């Protein structure tokens, strides 16, 4: 094991949000030759992913202090966290019994089952957590390419109860300033969508198509986050599905002025929905969630069960007693030129991730070596 490049270490203070520091905590740290990945056992969040030698961290978001203080748990969601066993609010009865928003996973204390180590060109660590109210166990494996800028997360969710149950699992990567600004552009291969503030569509035909969607009475281009004049914070969520023939779903956030791009790719069979959260206040862009998961309907389970499907996709999953479901995704960083115009297409094949630029004349291609596969662990 290379102790310099990967370690579970005690960091005295770690900057996670702009101008903010958190108290000392142990972080699972994977340090490769080109990138660094940090994950917090408190809440299980990926709190930093950055190029080696750079401070810019797209995943530096933290819950605002006023919201964090209202949470029933001492740990608050941050960075890239896992929503499990649900996405969104519990029912009123579940809330009275202690079920938090987005489920127990982002508030749980995760156990480090395997400290960081290096093997076969990858740095890896393993974590787990128990969700007592949900009756679920999560086992996670983190793997960072020792010489690249790609990491893979594989998560196994087991129903430890004696009866089957419905559930949802949504990855919640959240970008924030300074990476999030007027220059930040979001791209994806998602297609038809819906707004969580509007009645759900009855079919995919005639539904809005990425990136255009109607919000607060006006059609918005979701590739960028506009500002406004409101004094109060404004939040909205839109959800999208992928074409029937798309094996991979992907989403990228690029910031040409800062010469950095972060992206995710996953199997649409694992995560058929992409949910876009936008959060701003006046002229301040506060957060954008790039949330891919098993549902695209931000409602408690009673509503999901009555609804069944939206846009020809399921709104929940079922896990039988003692059954285990395994899902994985890739995340990557790429250096980009200052005149980069965004991603038109992503190809994942033959040991590399290829990004084709969204440019009319002379689109450029970025190729990232990738030793990891999806759906074959």
N, C-alpha and C positions, 0 to 999 in steps of 0.2 A: 504494500500500500504506500502511495506517495503522500506523505503527511503534509507536504507543502501545497499540493494541488487539491486535496480533499480532506476535510476534517469536520468533525462535530465540535465546534469551539464556542467558548463563552465570549461574546462580544460585549464590551462594557457599554457602549451606546451605538445604536444603528440608526442613521437617518432613513425614515420610511416615507415621510410626506414632506412637502416643501416647508422648510423652516421648522420641522418638528423632529423630536427625538423620543424614543420610547425607552422605558426602563430596561435594565440589563435582562437579557433572556438568552437561552441557548438556541442557536439556529443551526439547522442542518445545512451545511455549506459544501457545495460542489464547485471546485475551482479547476477549470480546464485551461488549456493554453490560450484560448481565444475568448472564453466567456465564463461568467460566474453566476451560479444559481443558489438562492437562499430560500429556505422554507422554515416556517415557524411551527414548532409543535403546538403552541398555543393557538388553537383554531385551525391548524393545518394549512395555513395560507402560504402560497408562494409570494414572498414579499419583495423579492428583487431578482431581476434577470438583466444582466448588462454585459457589454463587451469588456474584455479584460483591459484594465487601465483607465476605464472611463467611469464617470459618476452618474451619467444619465440613465435612469431606471424607469421605463414606462409603467411598471407595476407598483408605483409608490403610493397608490391611493389609500386613504384611511377614512373611516366613517367620521363625519364632522362631530366635534365634541358634544354639541347639544343632543344629537341623535344617540351617540354612544352612551351618554349618561342615562338615557331613557331605556336602554336595553336591560333585560333581566339578568344578563350574564356579565361577568367581568371581562371576558374576551369579546371583541367586536370584529366583524368581518373586515378584511383589508386585502389589498393586492389582488391576487387571483385566488379565490376561495371556492370551495365546493358547497353547492346547495344540495342537501340530502337530509331527509327523505322527501323533501318538497321544494318547490320554487314559489316563493311568495308566502302568503299568510296562512296560518292554520284556521280551522273553524273556531267559532266562539267557544265551543265546548273544549276543543283541544287547547286553546289558549289558556283557559282556566286551569287546565291540567299541567301547564308549564311548557307547552311546545312553542319554541320561538319562531320568528319569521325566517324563512329559508331553511328551517329544520335545525337539528342539533349539531351537524358537522362543523359549521364555522365557529361554534362556541365551545366545542369539545377540546379536551387536552389529548393530543395525539402522542402515542408511544413510539419511540424510535426502536424498531425491532432489529435493524441492522445499521450500524454506523457507516458513514461514507467509506467506500473502498474503491479501488481501481482494478478492472479486469477486462481483458479483451478490447482495449481501446475505449472503454466507457467508465465513467465515474457513477457510482450508484449508491442509493440508500433506500431503506424500507421503513415504512411507518404504518401504524394502524390506529383505529379508534373504535370505541363501542358507543352506540346510540341507544341508550336504555329505553327511552320512550318509544322510539321507532322499532326496536327489536332488530337492529341491524348491526353488522360489523363491517368495517371497511379496511381492506389491506391495500396499501399503495406502494408502488415501486417507482422511484425517480431515477432516471438515467440521463446523464449529460455526455455528449460526445467529447472525449478528452481533448481532441484537436479541432473541434468545430464549434458551431454556434446553434446547435439543435439539441433539444432535450425531449425525452419521451416520458409520459406519465401513464402507468397502467394501474387501474383500480379494480379490485374485486369486492363486490358488495354481496354479503351473505345474509339471508334472513335467518336469524337465530331463534325465531319464535316457532311455535308448534302449528301455526296456521299461516296460510298465505295472505298476502296483502298487496294493495296498490301502493305505488311510490313513484317519485320522480327524482332525477339526477341531472343537475345542470351545472356546468362549469361557468364560473363567474369572473373572468379576467376583467379588470377595471383599470383603465388608464386615466392619468390625472396630470395637471401641470407639474413641471414645465413641458413634458412631452406633449401634453394636450394643449393645443393653442389654435389660433385661426388657421395655421398652416397644416394642421393634422388632417389627413385624408383617410377615410375608411373604404375599403373595397372588399367584395365578397362575390361568390358565385351563387348566392341565395337568389330566389326568384319571387314568387307570390308572397304577399304578406298581409298583415292586419295591424291595426292600432288597438292597444289595450283599452283606450278611452272610447272606442266606438263599439256598436253591436257587432258580434262576430259574423263574418261572412258565411253565407250558406254554401258556397262552392268556390273553387279556385278561379273559375271563369269570371272575368271582370274584377278580380281582386287587384289591389295596387301591386306594382312590380318594383323591386329594388332598382334605384335608390329613392324613387319618388313615392311619397305617401302624404296623406292629408292629416295635419295635426293642428289643433286649435284654429280651425277654420281656414287654413292656408296649406297649399302643397309645399312640402319641404324636401330638400335634397339631403338625404341622410349621410352623404359622403363627408359633409362638414357640419360642425355644430355652430349654428348662428347664435348671436347674442341678442338681448332685448333691452327693454327699459323697465321691466318689472322690478320692484323692490324685494319681493319675496322670491324664494327659490322655485324654479320651475323644473319639473321632472316628467318625463314621458317614456313609455316603453312600446316598441313595435316588434313584431315577431314575423319570421319568414321561414319558408320551406325551400327545398331544393328540387331541381328537375328530377323526374323519375329515374333517368338514366345516369345520374351523377353518383359515382361511387364515393367520391371525396367531397366533403364540405370544407371550405376555407374562409378565413377572414384575415385581413391585414390592416394595420394602422401605420402610415408612413408620415414622417416629418422631414421634408426635404431640407429645410433650413438647418436642422440639427443632424442631417445626414444619417438618419436611423429609421429602420423599419422593424416592426415586430409582427409576427403572424402565427396563425394556428391552422392545423389541418387535421381532419379526423374522418372516420368512416361515417357516412350518413346513416348506415344501418345502426350504428351506436347512438348517434346524436342527430336526429332528423330535423331539428329546429335551430335557428339562430335568432337570438333576442338582442335587440339593441336598446340599451338604456342611455338616456341623455339627461344630464343634470347641470343646470346653470343658474346663475343669479345675476340679473342685470347684464353688465358687460363681462362677467367672470364665467369662464368655462370651468366647471368644477369636476366633472367626471363623465366618462363614457364606458358603459359596460358592453363587452363583446361576448355575449353569453350563449354558449351552444349547449344543447341538452335534449332531454327526452320529451320536453313539453314546450309549448309556446302559448299557453293560456295561463295567465297570472291570477289564478283563482284557487280557493280551497278545494279539497278533494270532493266534497259533495257536489259542487258545481261541475268539476271535471268528469265525474262519473255520469252525471246526467247529460253532459255534452257529448262525451265519447270521442268524436273526431272533429277536427277543423282542418280546412285546406287539404283534405284527404290524408291527414296524418293523425296518429293517436295523440291524445293529450295526457296520457299516463301509461305507466308500465305495471306489470304484475310480477311479483316474485313469490314463488311457492315456498312452503315450509322447508327450511334447510337448503334452499336453492341458492346458487351463486351466479351472479351476472358479472362479466368482465368487459370493461371498456377501456380504451386508450386514446391518446391524442399526442400530437407533436406540437412543439412551440419552437420558434426560430427567430433569430436576429439577423439583420443584413445591413451592411453599410450601403447607402444610396447617394447619388450625386445631388447637388443642390437644386437642379432643375428637374428632378424626378416628378412624374405626373401621376403616379399611382400604379396599381396592378390591374391589368386587364384579364389575366388568366394565370392559373397556377397548375403545374404538372408535377405529380409525385410518382416517380417511377425510376427503376434501374439505379437505385442508390443515390438519388439526388432530388432536391426540390428546385424546380425551375420557375422563376417569376418572369412573366412577359409584361413589359411596361404598357400602360395605357397612353399611347402616343400615336398620333396619326402618321407622322413621318419618322421613319427610322426608329421604331420602338426597340429598346435595349432589353437584354435578357440577363437576369442574375441567376447564377447556379450555385446552390449550396449542397455540398456533399452531405449525405445522410445515411448512416449505417443502420438506422432503425426501421423496422416494419410496423405495420398496424394490423391488428386483427389476427396475428399469427403467433402470439406469445405462448 
